[in-house]
Amino acid sequence: MICNRTSQYALRALVCLAQVQPGTYASATNIAAAEKIPLYYLEKILQRLARKGLLRSRKGSSGGFALRVRPEDVRLLDIVRVFDGLTEYERCACGLGKCSDDTPCGLHNSWKALRLRIMNYLAHNTVARLAMASYPKRCLLNDRRRSHRQSSKI
């Protein structure tokens, strides 16, 4: 993936929340189990997303986390910016301090083109798009789990 583990976990949690019925909350425990994310780590991520205004949280037995904004409005770039920042995409690929169009390093032109593609991808893809793309896979996995449970009962 083009982002760090924290951003990956945040995206997976947001996709999970995008598939929850509107008006309901998902517990951090359930999200962690479904996405195979360490609970303690996920709780920190969810709290940070709530502080950034992307999630709402509710305490109590029917509480948990829910999206505050529509999944169509959450760009991947927004999540990467929260957890990774964008400085990694602005740095010289060779690690030189003074790399620019005027004083390029050996990788400048190819990195500039790749960086532009990455930034465009992150800016034009949303949590909703990820949720739609992952829905068939989730259905298939759930079907396999159900059939495995049924066959193991026999």
C-alpha positions as a Markdown table, in Angstrom:
| # | Residue | x | y | z |
|---|---|---|---|---|
| 1 | Met | 0.0 | 0.0 | 0.0 |
| 2 | Ile | 1.1 | 3.6 | -0.5 |
| 3 | Cys | 0.5 | 4.6 | 3.1 |
| 4 | Asn | 1.6 | 3.4 | 6.6 |
| 5 | Arg | -0.1 | 0.8 | 8.7 |
| 6 | Thr | -2.0 | 3.3 | 10.8 |
| 7 | Ser | -3.6 | 4.8 | 7.7 |
| 8 | Gln | -4.3 | 1.4 | 6.3 |
| 9 | Tyr | -6.1 | 0.4 | 9.6 |
| 10 | Ala | -8.0 | 3.7 | 9.6 |
| 11 | Leu | -9.2 | 3.1 | 6.0 |
| 12 | Arg | -10.2 | -0.4 | 6.9 |
| 13 | Ala | -12.2 | 0.8 | 9.9 |
| 14 | Leu | -13.8 | 3.5 | 7.9 |
| 15 | Val | -14.9 | 1.0 | 5.2 |
| 16 | Cys | -16.3 | -1.2 | 7.9 |
| 17 | Leu | -18.2 | 1.8 | 9.3 |
| 18 | Ala | -19.4 | 2.8 | 5.9 |
| 19 | Gln | -21.2 | -0.6 | 5.7 |
| 20 | Val | -23.0 | -0.1 | 9.0 |
| 21 | Gln | -26.7 | 0.8 | 8.9 |
| 22 | Pro | -27.3 | 4.5 | 9.2 |
| 23 | Gly | -28.2 | 5.6 | 12.7 |
| 24 | Thr | -26.4 | 2.6 | 14.3 |
| 25 | Tyr | -23.0 | 2.4 | 16.0 |
| 26 | Ala | -20.3 | -0.2 | 15.7 |
| 27 | Ser | -18.2 | -1.0 | 18.7 |
| 28 | Ala | -14.4 | -0.8 | 18.4 |
| 29 | Thr | -14.3 | -4.5 | 19.6 |
| 30 | Asn | -16.4 | -5.6 | 16.7 |
| 31 | Ile | -14.5 | -3.5 | 14.1 |
| 32 | Ala | -11.2 | -4.8 | 15.5 |
| 33 | Ala | -12.4 | -8.4 | 15.3 |
| 34 | Ala | -13.8 | -8.0 | 11.8 |
| 35 | Glu | -10.8 | -6.2 | 10.4 |
| 36 | Lys | -8.2 | -8.1 | 12.4 |
| 37 | Ile | -6.7 | -4.9 | 13.9 |
| 38 | Pro | -5.3 | -4.9 | 17.5 |
| 39 | Leu | -8.1 | -3.3 | 19.6 |
| 40 | Tyr | -5.9 | -0.9 | 21.6 |
| 41 | Tyr | -4.3 | 0.4 | 18.4 |
| 42 | Leu | -7.8 | 0.7 | 16.7 |
| 43 | Glu | -9.2 | 2.6 | 19.7 |
| 44 | Lys | -6.5 | 5.3 | 19.3 |
| 45 | Ile | -7.2 | 5.5 | 15.6 |
| 46 | Leu | -10.9 | 5.8 | 16.1 |
| 47 | Gln | -10.5 | 8.5 | 18.7 |
| 48 | Arg | -8.3 | 10.5 | 16.4 |
| 49 | Leu | -10.8 | 10.2 | 13.6 |
| 50 | Ala | -13.5 | 11.4 | 16.0 |
| 51 | Arg | -11.4 | 14.4 | 17.0 |
| 52 | Lys | -10.9 | 15.3 | 13.3 |
| 53 | Gly | -14.7 | 15.3 | 12.9 |
| 54 | Leu | -15.0 | 12.2 | 10.7 |
| 55 | Leu | -16.6 | 10.0 | 13.3 |
| 56 | Arg | -19.1 | 10.4 | 16.1 |
| 57 | Ser | -19.0 | 8.2 | 19.2 |
| 58 | Arg | -21.5 | 7.2 | 21.8 |
| 59 | Lys | -20.9 | 5.6 | 25.1 |
| 60 | Gly | -23.0 | 2.8 | 26.6 |
| 61 | Ser | -24.2 | -0.7 | 25.6 |
| 62 | Ser | -25.6 | 0.5 | 22.2 |
| 63 | Gly | -22.7 | 2.8 | 21.7 |
| 64 | Gly | -19.6 | 2.7 | 19.6 |
| 65 | Phe | -18.6 | 4.7 | 16.5 |
| 66 | Ala | -20.4 | 5.9 | 13.4 |
| 67 | Leu | -19.5 | 8.0 | 10.4 |
| 68 | Arg | -20.2 | 11.7 | 11.0 |
| 69 | Val | -19.8 | 12.4 | 7.3 |
| 70 | Arg | -21.0 | 10.6 | 4.2 |
| 71 | Pro | -18.5 | 8.0 | 3.0 |
| 72 | Glu | -18.6 | 9.7 | -0.4 |
| 73 | Asp | -17.1 | 12.8 | 1.2 |
| 74 | Val | -14.1 | 11.1 | 2.8 |
| 75 | Arg | -11.3 | 11.0 | 0.4 |
| 76 | Leu | -8.3 | 8.7 | 0.9 |
| 77 | Leu | -6.1 | 11.8 | 0.8 |
| 78 | Asp | -7.9 | 13.1 | 3.9 |
| 79 | Ile | -7.1 | 10.0 | 5.9 |
| 80 | Val | -3.5 | 9.8 | 4.7 |
| 81 | Arg | -3.1 | 13.4 | 5.6 |
| 82 | Val | -4.3 | 12.8 | 9.1 |
| 83 | Phe | -2.0 | 9.9 | 9.9 |
| 84 | Asp | 0.9 | 10.1 | 7.5 |
| 85 | Gly | 1.1 | 13.7 | 6.4 |
| 86 | Leu | 2.1 | 14.5 | 2.9 |
| 87 | Thr | 5.7 | 15.3 | 3.4 |
| 88 | Glu | 6.8 | 11.9 | 2.2 |
| 89 | Tyr | 5.3 | 12.6 | -1.2 |
| 90 | Glu | 7.0 | 16.0 | -1.4 |
| 91 | Arg | 10.5 | 14.9 | -0.6 |
| 92 | Cys | 13.2 | 14.1 | -3.1 |
| 93 | Ala | 13.2 | 10.4 | -4.0 |
| 94 | Cys | 17.0 | 10.3 | -3.6 |
| 95 | Gly | 16.9 | 12.1 | -0.3 |
| 96 | Leu | 18.6 | 15.3 | -1.6 |
| 97 | Gly | 17.7 | 18.5 | 0.1 |
| 98 | Lys | 17.7 | 20.7 | -3.0 |
| 99 | Cys | 15.8 | 18.8 | -5.6 |
| 100 | Ser | 13.5 | 20.7 | -7.9 |
| 101 | Asp | 12.7 | 21.2 | -11.6 |
| 102 | Asp | 15.7 | 23.6 | -11.7 |
| 103 | Thr | 18.1 | 21.3 | -9.9 |
| 104 | Pro | 16.7 | 17.8 | -10.4 |
| 105 | Cys | 18.2 | 14.5 | -9.0 |
| 106 | Gly | 18.5 | 11.4 | -11.2 |
| 107 | Leu | 15.0 | 10.2 | -10.2 |
| 108 | His | 13.2 | 13.6 | -10.1 |
| 109 | Asn | 11.2 | 13.4 | -13.3 |
| 110 | Ser | 10.0 | 9.8 | -12.8 |
| 111 | Trp | 9.3 | 10.4 | -9.1 |
| 112 | Lys | 7.4 | 13.6 | -10.0 |
| 113 | Ala | 5.2 | 11.7 | -12.4 |
| 114 | Leu | 4.6 | 8.8 | -9.9 |
| 115 | Arg | 3.9 | 11.3 | -7.1 |
| 116 | Leu | 1.3 | 13.0 | -9.2 |
| 117 | Arg | -0.4 | 9.7 | -10.0 |
| 118 | Ile | -0.4 | 8.7 | -6.3 |
| 119 | Met | -1.8 | 12.1 | -5.2 |
| 120 | Asn | -4.5 | 12.0 | -7.9 |
| 121 | Tyr | -5.5 | 8.5 | -6.8 |
| 122 | Leu | -5.8 | 9.5 | -3.2 |
| 123 | Ala | -7.7 | 12.7 | -4.0 |
| 124 | His | -10.2 | 11.0 | -6.3 |
| 125 | Asn | -11.0 | 7.9 | -4.4 |
| 126 | Thr | -13.3 | 7.8 | -1.4 |
| 127 | Val | -14.2 | 5.5 | 1.5 |
| 128 | Ala | -17.5 | 4.9 | -0.3 |
| 129 | Arg | -15.6 | 3.6 | -3.4 |
| 130 | Leu | -13.5 | 1.3 | -1.3 |
| 131 | Ala | -16.6 | 0.0 | 0.5 |
| 132 | Met | -18.3 | -0.7 | -2.8 |
| 133 | Ala | -15.2 | -2.5 | -4.1 |
| 134 | Ser | -14.8 | -4.6 | -1.0 |
| 135 | Tyr | -18.5 | -5.5 | -0.6 |
| 136 | Pro | -18.4 | -8.6 | -3.0 |
| 137 | Lys | -15.2 | -9.9 | -1.3 |
| 138 | Arg | -16.8 | -9.5 | 2.2 |
| 139 | Cys | -19.9 | -11.4 | 1.0 |
| 140 | Leu | -17.8 | -14.2 | -0.4 |
| 141 | Leu | -15.8 | -14.4 | 2.8 |
| 142 | Asn | -19.0 | -14.5 | 4.9 |
| 143 | Asp | -20.5 | -17.2 | 2.8 |
| 144 | Arg | -17.3 | -19.3 | 3.2 |
| 145 | Arg | -17.3 | -18.8 | 6.9 |
| 146 | Arg | -21.0 | -19.9 | 7.1 |
| 147 | Ser | -20.4 | -23.0 | 5.0 |
| 148 | His | -17.3 | -23.9 | 7.1 |
| 149 | Arg | -19.3 | -23.6 | 10.3 |
| 150 | Gln | -22.1 | -25.7 | 8.8 |
| 151 | Ser | -19.8 | -28.4 | 7.6 |
| 152 | Ser | -17.9 | -28.5 | 10.9 |
| 153 | Lys | -21.3 | -29.1 | 12.7 |
| 154 | Ile | -22.0 | -32.2 | 10.6 |
